[in-house]
Amino acid sequence: MKNVLVYVEHADGAARRASLECIGAARAAGATVVCALTGPGAGGAAAGLGAHGASKAVCLTGAERFSPDALAKDLAAVAREHGAKAFLAAASITGRDLAARVAAHLDSALFTDCTGFAAEGDGFRVTRPWLAGKVIAQCTSSAPVFCATTRVNAFAAASGDGAVELSEKPASTDGKAVVVALAAKEGGVLDVKEAPVVVSGGRGLKGPEGFAMLEELAAAFGQAAVGASRAVVDAGWRPHAEQVGQTGKVVSPALYIAVGISGAIQHLAGMKTSGTIVAINKDREAPIFKLADYGIVGDAFEVVPELTKAVRALKAQG
């Protein structure tokens, strides 16, 4: 079996789901997974990776501050030491930053935001959208180490019942770029890229006050995030962090609900790989209906409150 190195992000002693999905992608491709972690709490997070399909975990220790260029050099070294045929990281902000640097160290091309990962001959093949999702490409590489980032929510997290083999390796401390502080976002709002359910609003909500009912619907689902179209963000109704689309964030939730969004190509490019798409719009000719799995032609201010009631009722039934 081919070894695949997965960089695992973690917080509060547990691996982030996006990284567990990377492990799942590698396992589904029939690979043996070697994980690499760093930072405070890495040991605790690594100890639980056996339950998610990892065989080995390397903790990079000793670095007092996070340095992407130093860590990338270390990850490339770990990949070589373990004979990894591929390197994977989640397509998060950190993962995208690191993966490009790791690929450079390994003299490899980087395939980003992949929605499929499979073994092919002695190497691997990925599936990824191109040209704002107009083309779905199948990509291979002749590089010694295949490097890619995986789209969040595009893969299932793996499970396992074995113990992970833990080891430690001193981290490099000669990074040129160093993170000196983190300013945490207040409120603990779930990011649209990581949420399993996204409820997005557009100009059909008529103003920022219209998003209150979307927030209620998201709260009814639980583990859901509120998104927005570019027009809404440009108008100052919602923050840019919630923008879904080609110039915002690309999301792949299990359920995407588009409320009052007509379906401009730029928006569709950011959510068309969602599992199930529901569109609510008064205009039955809105382009969003061509992509939606389910469409409701109606007034959002009448439909959404009723949908919220129905979701709450189902939740109450357990």
N, C-alpha and C positions, 0 to 999 in steps of 0.2 A: 504493500500500500504506500502511496505517496504521502509525504509529510507536507502539511500546510501550516504556516505560521499565522496566527491570528493575534492582532493587537487588541487587548481587552481593556476597555474603559470601565471604571468602577467608581462608586460613591457609597459612602456609609457602609463599607465592608461588603458590598455586593456588586457583582458585575452588572453593567447596564444591559438592558434587553437588546439594544441594537448590536452589541458585541456578541451576545448569545446567539443572535440570528446569523452572525458571521460564522460561528462555530457550526450552526445547523447547516449552513450552505456547504461548508467543507465536508461535513459528515455525509450529507446527501450525495456528494460527489464521490464518496467512497474513500476519502482521505483520512489519514491519522492526524489529529489536531494537536499542535504544540501552541500554547498560548504564551504571550509575553505581557507582563504588567509592570507598572512602576508607580511610585508615589505612596503616601501614607495609606495604610489599609490594604496594600496589595496582597500581602500574605493571606489575610482573611478572605479576600475575594477569590484568590487562587485556589484555596482549599476546597471551595464548593464547586469548582468547574468540572470535576469528575461526573457530577450529576447532570451535566449538560453536554456530555460527549467528549470532553477533552481528555487526552492521554497524559500530556505533560504540561507543566506550567513553569515558566522562568520568571522570577521576580528580579527586576533590576533595582538594586538597592544603593543607597549612599548619596544620591543626589538630593540636595536640600531644596532646590527649586526646579520647576519644570522648564526644560529647554527643548523645543521641538527639533532643532538641528542636532543636538547631542543625542537625543533619544532615537532619532532616525538612524544615526550611525550605529547605535547599539542594536537596534532592531535588525538592521542589515547583517550585522555580525552574528546575531542569534540565528537568522535564517541560514547563513552559510554553515554555522556549526552543526545545525540539525539537518542539513541537507534538504531544506525545504524547497519544494517545487513551485510553491505559490505563497504569496503574502496577501492577507486580507485585512481590511479595516472597515468599520462602518463609515458610511458617507455622512458623518457628523462633521461639525466644524473642526474638531480635533483630528478626526480620522482623515479628512481631506488634506489638512495641513501636513500630517505626518506621511501619508501614503506617497505623495509626490516626492518628498525628500528621500524616502526609503527606495523608491523606484530608481531615483537618480544614483544612489549608492550602489544599487544592484545592476546598473546599466540596463534597465528594463523600461518598457513602455508602461503607462498606467491607464487602466480602463476604469472609468469612474461611474458611480451611480448605477451599478449593474443590478438587473432584476432576475438574472439567471446565472448559475455557475455549475459546470459539469466537466467531468473528465473526458478527454479526447486524446487517444493515443498515449504518448508519453507526457502530454501536457494537459492543458485545460482550455475550455471554451466558455465565454460569457455571453449573455444576452443583455443588450443595453439600448435604450432609446437614443436616437439621433435626430437632429433637425427638429427640435421641439416636439419630439414624439411622432413625427410624420413617418419616420423609418425606424424599424426595429432591427438592429444589427446583431449578427453572430460574429464574434471576434476571437481570434486565436493569436498566439504570439510565439516566436521562436526564441525569445529570451530565456536564459537559464532559470530564472525565477519569475513566474507569472504574477503580476501585481494588479490588484483591483480593490475598489471600494464597493460596498453593497448598499443598495437603497434601503433605508429604514422601513420596516414593516413589509418588505418584499419576500422575506424568507421566514420559515418557521424555526423557532428555537429548538435545538436538539435536546434529547434526554439520554441519560445513561445511568449505569449503576456501578461503575467502577471507580476506584480511587485514582486521583490524579497524582502523578509523580512530580514532586516539587523540587526545585533547585533555585539557587541564587547566583546572581552575577553582578559584580560591581558596575554601577552606572557611570557613564562618562560625565565629567564635571567641567568640560571645556566648551560648553555651548556659547555661541555668540549672542543668541536671542534667549532671554530668560524672562519668565513670567514672575513678576514681583508681587502681584496682588490680584485678587478676584473680587469683583463686585457682584454679589448674588442678586438675581432678580427677585424683587419682593413679591409676596403672595403665593409663590410656589405654583404658578400657572403652568399647566402641561403644554409643552411645545407641540405645535401642529405637526411637526415632522415625526414625533414619537407617539402621538395619540392614536389609539385603535379606532376612534370615531372622531370625525371632524365635521363640524357644522359651520358652513361658510355662508356669508351674506354679501350681497351686491347692492347696486343702486336701487333695486326694487324695494329696499327697506326704507327708502325715502329720507333717512337721516340717521345720525348716530344713536338716537333713542330707540330705533327699531332693533338694535342688536341686543337689547335687554331680553327679548323673548328667545333669541338664539342662545344666550347664556343660560336661560332657564332650561332649554331643551338639552344643552350640553350637560348641565348639572343633573338632569333626570337620567341621562344615560350613565353618568359616572365615568371617569377615565376618558373624558372627551374634551376636545379643544375647539375653540371658536376661531374660524379663519375668515379671510376677507379677500375681495377682488382688488385689483390694482386701482380701479376707479375710486373705490371706497377709501383706500389708504391715501391716495393722492388728494382726496377731499378733506383729509384730516379726521375722518370718522373713527378710524381704528389705527393702531400702531403698525409700523412696517414689519415687526416681528410676526404678525399674523397673516401677512400677504402670501397668498398661494398663487403660483404661476411662474412663467418663464423668468420674470425679473424678481420673483419672490422666492418662496420655498417650494420644492417639489415634494409632494406627500404621496403616500401609498397606504392609507388606512384601510381597515377591513370594511368600513362604512363611511361614505362621503355624502353629505347632504348639502346640496347647493340651493340656497334660498334667494330668490330675486336676482339670480346671476344669469345673464343672457347666454354666456358661453363663448366669449372671444377666444381665438386660438391661443393667445398667450396664457389665458387661464387654464384652458384644457390641457396644455402642455405640462402644467404643474400637478394635475390630479387624475389624469386619464388611466393610470395604472392602479387606481384604487380597486378594492375587491368588489364592492357593490356601490353603485352610484344612484342616488335619489335626487331628482330635480323638482323644485317647486317654483312655478312661474305662471303669471297670468297670461303670458304670450305663448300660445300653443305652437308658434313657429320659431320659438327661441332655439338656437343651435344646440344648447345644452341637452335638449331632449333626444338628439341623435346619438349621444354618447351614453345617456342614462339607462340604467337597467329598469328603473321605475320612474315614472313621471306623474306629477300631480299638477293639472292645469287649474289654478285657483289663486285666490288672494292669500298671500303669505300670512297676513295678519289674522286670517281666519283659520288657515290650515295648521300653522305651527303651534298655536296654543292647544288645539285638539290633539295633535301628534304628541305634544308634551304630556298631556293627560294620559294618553294611551301607553306611553313608555313608563310613566310612573305606576300605572295600574299593573303592567306586566312585571315590573320590578317588585311590587308589593306581593305578588303571587309567588315570588321566589324563582 
